[in-house]
Amino acid sequence: MNKNKHVIDMIFPIALFFVFISSCFIVLILSFHTYRKTVQLEQSNYQTRTALSYITQKIHQNDLIDSVSLQQIDQKDVLLLKYHLLIVYE
């Protein structure tokens, strides 16, 4: 009864296995590229937010009159922060 097996009975599962492995590999490669782009974008956003947060904090620290001003140095607009030392005696 088992002598009537065909070659396709053995080739089909092997071919199906290779299709499965190749599709897993393709999904893995696409996921890697997507993950890499996401990490690069997050690093760029983090660097921008960190710099802007630092500048914002410095402006808040110098919230006295005439402490923050815009000036031109070498034909470029510059944010000038003047530091005022406040000494309180009791």
N, C-alpha and C positions, 0 to 999 in steps of 0.2 A: 504494500500500500504506500509506503513512504518513498518508493523508488520513482514515483511520478513527479518529484519535486523539480521545479524549474530553476534556472539560474536567476531569474528575476526575483524569486523569493529571497535570495541572499543579497542581490544588488540593491534592491529598493530600500531596505532599512539602512544600509551603509550610505547610500546617496542622501537619504533623509537626514541622517546624522550629520553629514558634511554640510548640508544646507542650514541646519540648525546652528552648527558651530560657526559658519561664515556669517550668518545673520547676527549672532551674538557678538562677533568680532567687529562688525560694522557699527552696531549700536554702541559698543564700547569706545570706538574711535570718535564717533560723533559726540558722545557724552564728554569725552576728554576735551575736545575743542570748545564745547559750550562751557564747561567748568573753567577752563583756562581764561576765556574771555570774561566770564563773570568775576573771577578773582582779580584780573587786571583792572576792570571797571571799579570794583570795590576799593582797591588800593588807591586808584586815582581820586575817587570821591573822598576817601579818608584823608589823603594828603591835603586836598582842597579845604575840607571842613576843618581840619586841624589848624591850618594857616589862618583861615577866616575867624575861627574861634579865638585864636591868640590875639589877632588885631582887635577884634571886638572887645575882648577883656582889657586890653591896654587902653582903649578909648574910654571904657567905663571907669577905669582907675583914674583917668585924668579928666574927670567931669567938672572941673573948676572953670571959672570964666577965663578965657584966653589961653586955655591949656591945649586946645586942639585947633589947629588951623591948617589951611592949604597954602602951600607956597610953590614957586617954580624954581627949581635948581637944575641948571644945565638944560633948560627948555623942556623939563619934565615936571609934571605935577607931583608934588610930594606931600604926604600927610605928616605934619609936624606935631609931635607930642612933647609938650613941655612938662617936666616933672617938678612938682611943687612939694617941697618937704614941709609937712605940717607938724609942728612941735606943740604939744599941749602940756602946760604946766599946771599942776594942781596946788 
